[in-house]
Amino acid sequence: MRYSIPDLEPGQRHDSELNVEKSRFIAWVAYTSCIEDVDILLHQARQAYPDASHHCHAFIAGAPGEQNAIGFSDDGEPGGTAGRPMYRVLEGADLGQIGCVVTRYFGGTKLGTGGLARAYAQAVNQALASLPRRDHIERRQRRLQVDFASEAETRAWLADHAIPIERADYDSAGVTLSVGWPEDDGPSSTELHARLKGRLFLPD
């Protein structure tokens, strides 16, 4: 499966700020491959803005459409006015492995439940508008066994198809390459088999 994720390193974040009726909504968006990453992002936001009114969050720690590693929180705002609208924006953006925290400083004017929901959703939308993105390809490990004479050609073919080599094990017969094979409609091993004129063995 191939989908878009934030083009951010672990621990890096993308920031945006929105002002609505003198309330500040500070959005942090990050690459979150697991729920622990979301906890870290939330902790950092609370440390950075300890006097803020609320730190609401939402996340999808998996592929778009994920139903298990997802979540959101209103953090004391009226129920359904913060976390859920934020999550719906993430869901609608068709992004995966993404988490966001929106920190709010109350400006003295009550926005009402509808106004709050719109403001939190807008804060996330604004952050996503300028968020750098990259394609993520889900992979499974696959082993390729070749003789010594075919190793260089195999490595070159894998590099041409952007298939990473995770490990190389050598023995008297040749080399076994453990690679990250794409789960989507990537290249067929038949092509490599033909190129090596049958000098390829797939033990998996």
C-alpha positions in Angstrom: 0.0 0.0 0.0 1.2 3.5 -0.9 0.1 6.7 0.8 1.3 10.1 1.9 2.8 10.9 5.2 4.4 14.0 6.7 7.9 14.6 5.2 9.3 15.2 8.7 12.0 13.4 10.7 11.0 11.7 14.0 10.9 14.5 16.6 10.5 17.2 14.0 7.3 19.2 13.8 5.5 21.6 11.5 3.9 24.6 13.1 1.0 27.0 12.3 -1.0 29.6 14.2 -4.5 30.8 13.8 -6.2 33.7 15.7 -10.0 33.7 16.1 -11.7 36.4 18.2 -8.5 37.0 20.1 -8.0 33.3 20.9 -4.8 31.8 19.7 -4.8 28.3 18.2 -1.3 26.9 17.8 -1.1 23.8 15.7 1.7 21.3 15.8 1.8 18.5 13.2 4.3 15.7 13.2 5.1 12.3 11.8 3.7 9.8 14.3 4.3 6.1 13.4 2.9 4.9 16.8 0.9 6.1 19.7 4.1 6.7 21.7 5.1 9.4 19.2 1.7 11.2 19.8 2.3 11.1 23.6 5.7 12.7 23.1 4.3 15.4 20.8 1.6 16.2 23.4 4.1 16.3 26.2 6.3 18.7 24.3 3.4 21.0 23.6 2.4 21.1 27.2 6.0 21.9 28.2 6.2 24.6 25.6 2.9 26.3 26.5 2.3 25.4 30.2 -0.1 28.3 30.7 -2.4 27.5 27.7 -6.1 26.9 28.2 -6.2 23.6 26.3 -3.9 21.1 24.4 -6.3 19.1 22.2 -5.0 16.4 19.9 -5.8 13.9 17.1 -3.8 11.2 15.3 -3.8 8.4 12.8 -0.8 6.2 13.7 -1.1 4.0 10.6 -2.4 4.0 7.1 -5.4 6.2 6.0 -8.5 4.4 7.0 -6.8 2.9 10.0 -9.5 2.0 12.6 -7.3 0.9 15.6 -4.3 3.2 16.1 -6.4 6.4 16.0 -7.6 8.8 18.7 -8.5 12.3 19.7 -9.1 14.4 22.8 -11.0 17.6 23.6 -8.8 18.2 26.7 -11.5 20.0 28.6 -13.2 21.8 25.7 -17.0 21.0 25.3 -17.4 17.4 24.0 -17.0 17.1 20.3 -15.7 20.6 19.7 -12.0 20.0 19.3 -10.5 16.5 19.0 -13.2 15.0 16.7 -13.1 18.0 14.2 -9.3 17.8 14.2 -9.5 14.1 13.5 -12.0 14.5 10.7 -9.6 16.9 9.0 -6.7 14.4 9.2 -9.0 11.6 7.9 -10.2 13.8 5.0 -6.6 14.7 4.0 -5.9 11.0 3.2 -2.7 11.1 5.2 -1.2 8.4 7.4 1.2 8.3 10.3 0.3 11.8 11.3 -0.5 13.4 14.6 -1.4 17.0 15.6 -1.8 19.0 18.8 -3.7 22.3 18.8 -2.9 24.5 21.8 -5.4 27.2 22.6 -5.0 30.4 24.5 -8.4 31.8 25.4 -8.9 35.4 24.2 -11.8 36.3 26.4 -14.6 35.9 23.8 -16.6 32.7 23.9 -16.8 31.1 20.5 -19.7 28.7 21.2 -19.6 25.0 20.3 -20.0 25.5 16.6 -17.3 28.3 16.6 -14.9 26.1 18.5 -15.3 23.1 16.2 -14.7 25.4 13.1 -11.7 27.0 14.7 -10.0 23.7 15.7 -10.7 22.3 12.2 -9.4 25.4 10.5 -6.2 25.4 12.6 -5.4 21.9 11.4 -6.4 22.6 7.8 -4.1 25.7 7.8 -1.2 23.6 9.1 -1.8 20.8 6.5 -1.9 23.4 3.7 1.8 24.0 4.0 2.8 20.6 5.4 5.6 18.9 3.4 4.6 15.4 2.4 6.2 12.2 0.9 5.0 8.9 -0.3 5.2 5.9 2.1 5.3 2.4 0.7 4.4 -0.5 3.0 7.0 -3.2 2.6 7.5 -6.8 3.6 10.9 -8.6 4.0 11.8 -10.9 1.2 14.9 -12.9 0.6 16.8 -13.3 -2.7 19.5 -15.9 -3.1 22.0 -15.4 -5.9 25.5 -16.6 -6.7 28.5 -14.4 -6.4 28.6 -13.6 -10.1 25.0 -12.2 -10.0 25.3 -10.1 -6.9 26.4 -6.8 -8.5 23.7 -7.1 -11.2 21.0 -7.9 -8.5 22.1 -4.9 -6.4 21.9 -2.6 -9.4 18.4 -3.9 -10.3 17.2 -3.4 -6.8 18.6 0.2 -6.7 16.9 1.0 -10.0 13.6 0.0 -8.5 14.2 1.7 -5.2 14.1 -1.5 -3.2 16.3 -1.2 -0.1 18.7 -4.0 0.9 18.3 -4.6 4.7 20.9 -7.3 5.1 23.3 -9.4 3.2 24.4 -12.9 4.3 27.2 -14.7 2.6 28.0 -18.5 2.4 29.9 -20.8 0.1 27.1 -20.8 -2.5 26.6 -17.0 -2.8 24.7 -14.3 -1.0 21.2 -14.0 0.5 19.9 -10.4 0.3 17.1 -9.5 2.7 15.2 -6.7 1.0 12.1 -4.5 1.7 9.8 -5.6 -1.1 6.9 -3.1 -1.8 3.5 -4.5 -0.9 1.7 -2.5 -3.7 1.9 -3.1 -7.4 5.7 -2.9 -7.5 8.1 -4.7 -9.7 7.7 -8.4 -10.3 10.5 -10.8 -9.3 9.9 -12.5 -12.7 11.7 -9.6 -14.3 14.8 -10.0 -12.1 14.7 -13.8 -12.6 14.7 -13.3 -16.4 17.5 -10.8 -16.2 19.7 -13.2 -14.2 18.8 -16.0 -16.6 17.4 -18.2 -13.8 20.3 -17.6 -11.4 17.9 -16.4 -8.7 16.3 -18.5 -5.9 13.4 -17.2 -3.8 13.3 -19.2 -0.5 10.3 -17.3 0.8 
